[in-house]
Amino acid sequence: MSITSRRTHSVVQEFTQEDVVTRVEKIISVQVGSDADLSPETHLQDDLGMDSLERVELGIELENEFGIELPD
């Protein structure tokens, strides 16, 4: 599986699933300020204590990292 990102300069960049997972884990770790034990099953609120504002900020970081737009 790969994800295609269209950056604002019309450059298309492809990410492997492994690359996406690694980047997402890094962004979350920076945001929560720790090297939390992350997995696809990790719950942002229950396991990491992220509130709604932190989850919105995470969405913005992901949009910026991957050049995508997430639905509101």
DRENVO-522046 format. One record per atom (N, C-alpha, C): x, y, z. Coordinates in nm, 3 decimals. Layout:
# residues N
X|Y|Z;
...
//
This chain:
# residues 72
0.084|-0.117|0.000;
0.000|0.000|0.000;
0.088|0.124|0.000;
0.053|0.221|-0.080;
0.125|0.348|-0.078;
0.025|0.462|-0.076;
0.070|0.573|-0.025;
-0.013|0.692|-0.018;
0.053|0.798|-0.104;
-0.028|0.861|-0.188;
0.023|0.965|-0.275;
-0.013|1.101|-0.217;
0.085|1.185|-0.206;
0.065|1.320|-0.154;
0.085|1.419|-0.267;
-0.004|1.514|-0.276;
0.012|1.621|-0.373;
0.046|1.747|-0.297;
0.167|1.788|-0.304;
0.212|1.911|-0.238;
0.163|2.031|-0.319;
0.170|2.148|-0.262;
0.119|2.268|-0.327;
0.191|2.302|-0.456;
0.308|2.253|-0.476;
0.384|2.282|-0.597;
0.364|2.176|-0.704;
0.255|2.102|-0.695;
0.219|1.997|-0.790;
0.320|1.885|-0.797;
0.399|1.868|-0.694;
0.493|1.757|-0.688;
0.420|1.641|-0.621;
0.425|1.525|-0.684;
0.360|1.408|-0.627;
0.465|1.326|-0.555;
0.435|1.293|-0.430;
0.528|1.214|-0.350;
0.454|1.092|-0.299;
0.516|0.977|-0.310;
0.455|0.854|-0.263;
0.520|0.809|-0.134;
0.438|0.762|-0.041;
0.486|0.712|0.087;
0.444|0.567|0.101;
0.537|0.484|0.147;
0.500|0.346|0.179;
0.427|0.346|0.312;
0.357|0.238|0.340;
0.286|0.227|0.467;
0.384|0.237|0.584;
0.499|0.174|0.570;
0.601|0.179|0.676;
0.648|0.323|0.699;
0.668|0.396|0.591;
0.711|0.536|0.603;
0.604|0.620|0.672;
0.478|0.598|0.637;
0.368|0.671|0.699;
0.363|0.643|0.849;
0.371|0.516|0.886;
0.366|0.478|1.028;
0.481|0.543|1.105;
0.601|0.536|1.050;
0.717|0.595|1.116;
0.700|0.745|1.136;
0.655|0.814|1.034;
0.638|0.959|1.043;
0.527|0.996|1.142;
0.416|0.923|1.138;
0.306|0.951|1.230;
0.350|0.928|1.374;
0.421|0.818|1.399;
0.470|0.789|1.534;
0.563|0.900|1.583;
0.649|0.949|1.496;
0.741|1.057|1.534;
0.664|1.184|1.569;
0.566|1.220|1.487;
0.487|1.340|1.512;
0.413|1.329|1.645;
0.353|1.213|1.671;
0.280|1.193|1.796;
0.376|1.200|1.915;
0.491|1.136|1.903;
0.588|1.137|2.013;
0.634|1.278|2.046;
0.658|1.359|1.944;
0.699|1.497|1.967;
0.585|1.574|2.034;
0.464|1.552|1.987;
0.350|1.626|2.040;
0.320|1.591|2.186;
0.328|1.463|2.221;
0.298|1.425|2.361;
0.420|1.437|2.449;
0.535|1.462|2.389;
0.656|1.486|2.466;
0.717|1.363|2.528;
0.699|1.249|2.465;
0.760|1.127|2.518;
0.776|1.025|2.408;
0.846|0.919|2.441;
0.859|0.806|2.349;
0.756|0.701|2.389;
0.630|0.736|2.379;
0.522|0.646|2.416;
0.528|0.520|2.331;
0.484|0.411|2.389;
0.478|0.284|2.317;
0.357|0.289|2.225;
0.379|0.324|2.099;
0.271|0.344|2.004;
0.248|0.221|1.919;
0.123|0.198|1.886;
0.085|0.092|1.792;
-0.039|0.142|1.719;
-0.080|0.074|1.613;
-0.202|0.116|1.544;
-0.325|0.115|1.635;
-0.319|0.041|1.745;
-0.432|0.033|1.837;
-0.428|0.140|1.946;
-0.321|0.219|1.952;
-0.308|0.322|2.055;
-0.421|0.424|2.041;
-0.491|0.449|2.150;
-0.600|0.546|2.151;
-0.545|0.681|2.197;
-0.564|0.783|2.114;
-0.504|0.913|2.142;
-0.549|0.972|2.275;
-0.676|0.960|2.307;
-0.727|1.017|2.431;
-0.704|0.923|2.549;
-0.748|0.799|2.536;
-0.742|0.706|2.650;
-0.599|0.666|2.686;
-0.516|0.639|2.587;
-0.380|0.590|2.614;
-0.277|0.703|2.628;
-0.296|0.811|2.552;
-0.196|0.918|2.552;
-0.244|1.045|2.622;
-0.371|1.048|2.659;
-0.424|1.164|2.730;
-0.439|1.290|2.646;
-0.446|1.275|2.514;
-0.459|1.391|2.427;
-0.601|1.445|2.434;
-0.613|1.577|2.454;
-0.746|1.638|2.453;
-0.784|1.676|2.310;
-0.904|1.734|2.295;
-0.955|1.763|2.161;
-0.867|1.864|2.087;
-0.816|1.964|2.156;
-0.729|2.062|2.090;
-0.600|1.997|2.043;
-0.543|1.910|2.123;
-0.420|1.840|2.083;
-0.445|1.750|1.963;
-0.563|1.690|1.955;
-0.595|1.605|1.840;
-0.612|1.690|1.713;
-0.670|1.809|1.727;
-0.680|1.901|1.612;
-0.541|1.942|1.567;
-0.454|1.975|1.662;
-0.316|2.012|1.629;
-0.244|1.897|1.561;
-0.270|1.774|1.605;
-0.211|1.657|1.540;
-0.257|1.648|1.395;
-0.386|1.669|1.373;
-0.438|1.667|1.236;
-0.370|1.768|1.147;
-0.347|1.887|1.200;
-0.278|1.992|1.124;
-0.135|1.951|1.093;
-0.067|1.894|1.191;
0.071|1.846|1.170;
0.074|1.738|1.062;
-0.023|1.647|1.064;
-0.028|1.541|0.963;
-0.055|1.598|0.825;
-0.145|1.696|0.817;
-0.171|1.760|0.688;
-0.044|1.825|0.633;
0.029|1.893|0.720;
0.153|1.959|0.677;
0.260|1.858|0.637;
0.273|1.751|0.714;
0.377|1.650|0.688;
0.355|1.579|0.556;
0.229|1.545|0.527;
0.200|1.462|0.411;
0.139|1.539|0.294;
0.116|1.669|0.311;
0.059|1.748|0.203;
-0.081|1.704|0.166;
-0.159|1.670|0.270;
-0.296|1.623|0.248;
-0.392|1.716|0.319;
-0.521|1.696|0.295;
-0.623|1.770|0.366;
-0.718|1.671|0.430;
-0.727|1.677|0.562;
-0.817|1.589|0.636;
-0.953|1.656|0.649;
-1.061|1.576|0.647;
-1.193|1.637|0.665;
-1.209|1.692|0.806;
-1.290|1.796|0.819;
-1.315|1.857|0.951;
-1.396|1.767|1.040;
//
